[in-house]
Amino acid sequence: MEQTLLIYNTLTRKKEAFRPINPGHVGMYVCGPTVYGDAHLGHARPAITFDILFRYLQHLGYKVRYVRNITDVGHLEHDADEGEDKIAKKARLEQLEPMEIAQYYTRRFNSAMEKLNVLPPSIEPHATGHIIEQQQLVQQILDNGYAYVSNGSVYFDIEKYNKDYKYGILSGRTLENIKDASRDTLAGVGEKKNQD
């Protein structure tokens, strides 16, 4: 591994020489599609981008574990955390079971990526296969005081988190920017804290 890979570090806001946590090994986690419709340009861009990185890291001699998830449940229609699950809605409209929809569009997504010459990931976990782990993680966040329950829904408490850590350190956004942007989005969502 004589070649040096320079990669942008979002935390420091500059390009730095890539050094893996475990020498010779790289772990890549990439958010995959929500499978309720055919693949589109928004799916292709990250698939191609991370395919290039995956191949280049392998070219440099790293053993790469590339994980790309499939969201096959739990993606609501509206950004304000409301509405019907997109897959359940598609299943209802097509008079099929939700897992039939998820399986059909997962196959179509993978076929579309294959046509773009994108390599498959090392592992492709499905959200439905990890519900227990997700519930445990949410409970841990609640136990640590960084989330709260309101009317049966769990919300991340950005103000509480910001008191202990710097919220927005990677995005560069401030807590006030986030609150300002969400005021219009969350109009009428009375169960969330800190809306105004």
Phi, psi and chi 1 to 4 in degrees:
 res  aa     phi    psi   chi1   chi2   chi3   chi4
   1 MET       -   65.6  -70.1  177.3 -121.1      -
   2 GLU   -82.8  -28.5  -62.2  173.9   15.8      -
   3 GLN   -74.2  145.3  -65.0  172.8  -53.2      -
   4 THR  -103.7  129.3  -59.5      -      -      -
   5 LEU   -97.3  120.0  169.6   62.1      -      -
   6 LEU   -94.8  131.0  -68.0  178.3      -      -
   7 ILE  -137.3  144.9 -163.5  158.8      -      -
   8 TYR   -72.7  126.2 -177.4   77.7      -      -
   9 ASN   -97.4  112.0 -177.3  -26.8      -      -
  10 THR   -62.7  -32.2  -53.7      -      -      -
  11 LEU   -69.1  -45.5 -175.5   60.1      -      -
  12 THR   -91.1  -11.8   62.2      -      -      -
  13 ARG    63.7   35.8  -54.0  -79.4 -165.6  -96.5
  14 LYS  -152.0  161.2   60.8 -176.9  178.7 -179.9
  15 LYS   -75.8  137.9  -73.7 -176.0 -175.4  176.9
  16 GLU  -138.8  156.7  -62.2  177.1    2.1      -
  17 ALA   -65.7  131.2      -      -      -      -
  18 PHE   -74.7  128.8  174.3   73.9      -      -
  19 ARG  -134.6  116.6  -72.2 -173.1 -178.4   75.3
  20 PRO   -69.5  155.5   25.5  -32.3      -      -
  21 ILE   -62.0  -43.8  -64.9  168.8      -      -
  22 ASN  -111.0  112.7  -60.5  -51.8      -      -
  23 PRO   -49.3  132.3  -26.3   35.7      -      -
  24 GLY    83.7   -8.6      -      -      -      -
  25 HIS  -126.0  141.7  -62.5  -92.6      -      -
  26 VAL  -131.9  135.0  175.9      -      -      -
  27 GLY  -110.4  127.5      -      -      -      -
  28 MET  -120.7  123.7  -84.6  178.4   38.2      -
  29 TYR  -114.3  124.7  179.5   85.7      -      -
  30 VAL  -127.9  132.5  177.2      -      -      -
  31 CYS   -71.0  124.1 -150.0      -      -      -
  32 GLY   -95.5 -165.3      -      -      -      -
  33 PRO   -81.3  158.3   33.4  -38.0      -      -
  34 THR   -93.5  120.4  -59.2      -      -      -
  35 VAL   -96.4   81.8  -74.2      -      -      -
  36 TYR  -132.2    4.4   66.2   95.8      -      -
  37 GLY  -162.2  173.7      -      -      -      -
  38 ASP   -67.8  153.2  -79.3  -37.4      -      -
  39 ALA   -63.1  148.3      -      -      -      -
  40 HIS  -139.5 -175.9   50.6   70.9      -      -
  41 LEU   -56.5  -36.2 -170.6   57.7      -      -
  42 GLY   -63.9  -26.0      -      -      -      -
  43 HIS   -82.4  -35.9  -64.9  121.4      -      -
  44 ALA   -69.7  -39.0      -      -      -      -
  45 ARG   -57.9  -54.6 -172.4 -155.5   52.4   80.4
  46 PRO   -67.6  -33.6   18.3  -26.8      -      -
  47 ALA   -61.5  -44.4      -      -      -      -
  48 ILE   -70.5  -44.6  -68.2  168.0      -      -
  49 THR   -56.6  -50.2  -60.5      -      -      -
  50 PHE   -77.6  -22.2  -71.4  103.1      -      -
  51 ASP   -64.4  -42.6 -179.5   64.9      -      -
  52 ILE   -62.0  -45.5  -68.4  167.8      -      -
  53 LEU   -63.7  -43.9 -178.3   58.6      -      -
  54 PHE   -56.4  -50.3  179.7   41.2      -      -
  55 ARG   -64.1  -41.1  -69.5  170.9 -169.9 -105.5
  56 TYR   -68.1  -40.4 -171.0   64.4      -      -
  57 LEU   -62.1  -40.0  -71.8  165.6      -      -
  58 GLN   -65.1  -40.8  -71.5  178.3  -38.5      -
  59 HIS   -58.9  -37.0  167.2   76.0      -      -
  60 LEU   -73.9   -8.5  -67.5  176.9      -      -
  61 GLY   104.3    3.9      -      -      -      -
  62 TYR   -77.5  147.7  -69.4  106.4      -      -
  63 LYS   -88.3  115.8 -178.8  169.6  175.0   47.8
  64 VAL  -111.5  128.0 -177.0      -      -      -
  65 ARG  -104.3  108.1  178.6  175.2  -66.9  139.2
  66 TYR  -105.1  115.0  172.3   18.1      -      -
  67 VAL  -111.6  125.5 -179.8      -      -      -
  68 ARG  -129.9  117.6 -177.7 -177.9   64.4 -148.7
  69 ASN   -80.2  159.2   74.1  -58.5      -      -
  70 ILE  -116.4  120.2  -63.3  -69.8      -      -
  71 THR   -89.3  106.5  -58.9      -      -      -
  72 ASP  -116.1   18.6   56.9   -7.0      -      -
  73 VAL  -171.3  153.3   69.8      -      -      -
  74 GLY    84.1   16.4      -      -      -      -
  75 HIS  -105.2  106.7 -159.5  -71.4      -      -
  76 LEU   -79.0  159.0  -58.1 -178.0      -      -
  77 GLU   -64.2  -38.0  -68.7  179.2  -72.9      -
  78 HIS  -113.0  148.7  -55.1  -67.4      -      -
  79 ASP   -65.1  -19.2  -69.6  -25.5      -      -
  80 ALA   -86.6   25.2      -      -      -      -
  81 ASP    57.5   42.5  -64.0  -31.3      -      -
  82 GLU  -140.8  169.4   61.3 -175.6   32.4      -
  83 GLY    97.6 -176.4      -      -      -      -
  84 GLU   -85.3  150.8 -168.0  174.0   -0.6      -
  85 ASP   -60.5  132.3  176.4  -84.2      -      -
  86 LYS   -60.2  -39.3  -70.7 -179.3  178.5 -176.3
  87 ILE   -71.4  -41.9  -65.1  167.8      -      -
  88 ALA   -62.3  -39.1      -      -      -      -
  89 LYS   -64.5  -46.2 -179.9  178.7 -179.9  179.8
  90 LYS   -61.0  -40.7 -176.8   80.2  166.1 -176.5
  91 ALA   -63.5  -43.0      -      -      -      -
  92 ARG   -61.9  -44.9 -178.2  176.8   48.5   75.0
  93 LEU   -65.1  -35.5  -66.5  172.5      -      -
  94 GLU   -95.5    1.1  -65.5 -167.5   17.3      -
  95 GLN    56.2   49.0  -62.0  179.3  -14.8      -
  96 LEU  -128.4  173.3  -64.4  168.5      -      -
  97 GLU   -82.4  146.7  -70.0  -62.0  -42.9      -
  98 PRO   -53.5  -39.1  -28.2   35.8      -      -
  99 MET   -70.5  -24.0  -67.1  -44.3  -62.9      -
 100 GLU   -66.9  -42.2  -71.8  178.1  -78.9      -
 101 ILE   -62.1  -49.3  -64.5  -65.4      -      -
 102 ALA   -60.3  -44.9      -      -      -      -
 103 GLN   -65.6  -44.4 -176.5   67.4   25.7      -
 104 TYR   -60.0  -49.1  176.3   77.4      -      -
 105 TYR   -78.0  -22.7  -73.9  109.9      -      -
 106 THR   -65.9  -45.3  -62.4      -      -      -
 107 ARG   -60.6  -43.1  -78.5 -166.1 -161.4  115.2
 108 ARG   -67.2  -38.2  -70.4 -177.4   59.9   85.3
 109 PHE   -61.7  -50.1  169.2   79.5      -      -
 110 ASN   -62.3  -37.3  -73.5  -29.9      -      -
 111 SER   -65.1  -43.0  175.2      -      -      -
 112 ALA   -63.0  -40.7      -      -      -      -
 113 MET   -68.2  -35.9  -64.9  -52.0  105.9      -
 114 GLU   -62.6  -39.9 -172.3  177.1  -54.4      -
 115 LYS   -65.3  -26.1  -71.5  174.4 -176.1  168.0
 116 LEU   -86.4    4.2  -68.5  172.4      -      -
 117 ASN    64.8   30.7 -162.4   30.7      -      -
 118 VAL   -87.0  128.3  169.4      -      -      -
 119 LEU   -68.7  147.4  -65.3  173.5      -      -
 120 PRO   -70.6  154.0   23.5  -30.1      -      -
 121 PRO   -71.4  167.2   27.6  -34.2      -      -
 122 SER   -65.6  -39.7  -47.8      -      -      -
 123 ILE  -137.6  138.9  -55.3  169.5      -      -
 124 GLU  -130.9   77.3 -165.6  170.3   58.3      -
 125 PRO   -71.9  150.4   26.6  -32.1      -      -
 126 HIS  -105.6  142.1  -67.6 -124.4      -      -
 127 ALA   -55.3  -39.1      -      -      -      -
 128 THR   -64.4  -21.3   51.2      -      -      -
 129 GLY   -82.9   -2.4      -      -      -      -
 130 HIS  -135.4   30.5  -60.9  -84.2      -      -
 131 ILE   -61.6  -44.3  -60.0  -68.8      -      -
 132 ILE   -60.8  -45.5  -67.8  170.4      -      -
 133 GLU   -63.0  -38.1  -66.5   95.1  -32.8      -
 134 GLN   -64.8  -42.7  -67.4  171.6   52.9      -
 135 GLN   -63.2  -40.0  -69.6  171.7  -29.9      -
 136 GLN   -65.1  -40.3  -69.6  169.6  -18.2      -
 137 LEU   -65.8  -43.2 -178.9   58.3      -      -
 138 VAL   -61.4  -42.0  169.0      -      -      -
 139 GLN   -63.3  -38.5 -172.2   58.9   54.8      -
 140 GLN   -63.7  -41.1 -174.2  178.3   -7.5      -
 141 ILE   -64.7  -41.6  -64.7  168.1      -      -
 142 LEU   -62.1  -46.8  -79.0  163.4      -      -
 143 ASP   -61.1  -32.7  -68.1  -14.3      -      -
 144 ASN   -82.3   -3.3  -70.8  -28.4      -      -
 145 GLY    83.9   13.9      -      -      -      -
 146 TYR  -101.6   13.0  -63.9  117.1      -      -
 147 ALA  -150.0  164.9      -      -      -      -
 148 TYR  -145.2  158.8   58.8   92.8      -      -
 149 VAL  -104.8  134.5  177.7      -      -      -
 150 SER  -142.9  120.6  179.2      -      -      -
 151 ASN    51.6   40.2  -67.0  -31.1      -      -
 152 GLY    84.4   -2.4      -      -      -      -
 153 SER  -109.3  152.2  -64.3      -      -      -
 154 VAL  -107.7  131.8  177.8      -      -      -
 155 TYR  -124.8  141.8  -63.5   99.4      -      -
 156 PHE   -73.9  132.2 -169.7   66.9      -      -
 157 ASP   -95.0   91.6 -168.6  -22.2      -      -
 158 ILE   -66.3  -32.0   59.2  176.3      -      -
 159 GLU   -67.8  -43.4  -74.4 -155.3   -9.1      -
 160 LYS   -63.8  -44.5  170.1   70.2  168.9   86.5
 161 TYR   -61.4  -41.5 -178.0   86.0      -      -
 162 ASN   -65.2  -25.0 -165.3   54.1      -      -
 163 LYS   -69.2  -31.6  -72.5  178.3 -176.6  172.6
 164 ASP   -99.6  -29.4  -62.9  -27.3      -      -
 165 TYR  -136.8  168.2  -56.4   96.5      -      -
 166 LYS   -91.1  104.2 -173.3  175.1 -177.4 -144.5
 167 TYR   -68.4  136.1 -174.2   83.2      -      -
 168 GLY    86.1   13.2      -      -      -      -
 169 ILE   -61.1  -34.1 -166.4  167.1      -      -
 170 LEU   -84.7  -39.8  -68.0  177.1      -      -
 171 SER   -77.0  -23.6   68.2      -      -      -
 172 GLY    82.3    2.3      -      -      -      -
 173 ARG   -87.9  147.1  -63.6  173.1   63.6 -167.6
 174 THR   -94.1  163.7   66.4      -      -      -
 175 LEU   -60.0  -39.1 -168.4   57.9      -      -
 176 GLU   -65.8  -40.8 -162.9   51.8   46.9      -
 177 ASN   -59.3  -42.3  -67.1  140.1      -      -
 178 ILE   -66.2  -43.3  -67.3  164.5      -      -
 179 LYS   -63.7  -43.4  -76.7  177.9  161.4 -176.3
 180 ASP   -60.8  -44.1  -72.7  -15.7      -      -
 181 ALA   -68.3  -30.9      -      -      -      -
 182 SER   -86.4  -13.3   66.9      -      -      -
 183 ARG   -57.9  -46.3  -79.5 -170.6 -176.3  102.1
 184 ASP   -71.3  -42.2  -67.0  -28.4      -      -
 185 THR   -61.9  -38.9  -54.9      -      -      -
 186 LEU   -95.3   10.2  -63.9  176.9      -      -
 187 ALA   -54.5  124.0      -      -      -      -
 188 GLY    88.7   -0.6      -      -      -      -
 189 VAL   -97.3   80.4 -176.2      -      -      -
 190 GLY   -73.1   -8.6      -      -      -      -
 191 GLU   -88.6   -7.0   60.1 -166.8   49.4      -
 192 LYS   -88.2  145.5  -74.0 -169.4  176.3 -178.3
 193 LYS   -77.8  162.9  -67.9 -179.2 -177.6  177.7
 194 ASN    54.9   47.0  -49.5  -46.6      -      -
 195 GLN   -86.8  -17.6  -66.9 -172.6   65.3      -
 196 ASP  -122.3      -   42.2   45.3      -      -
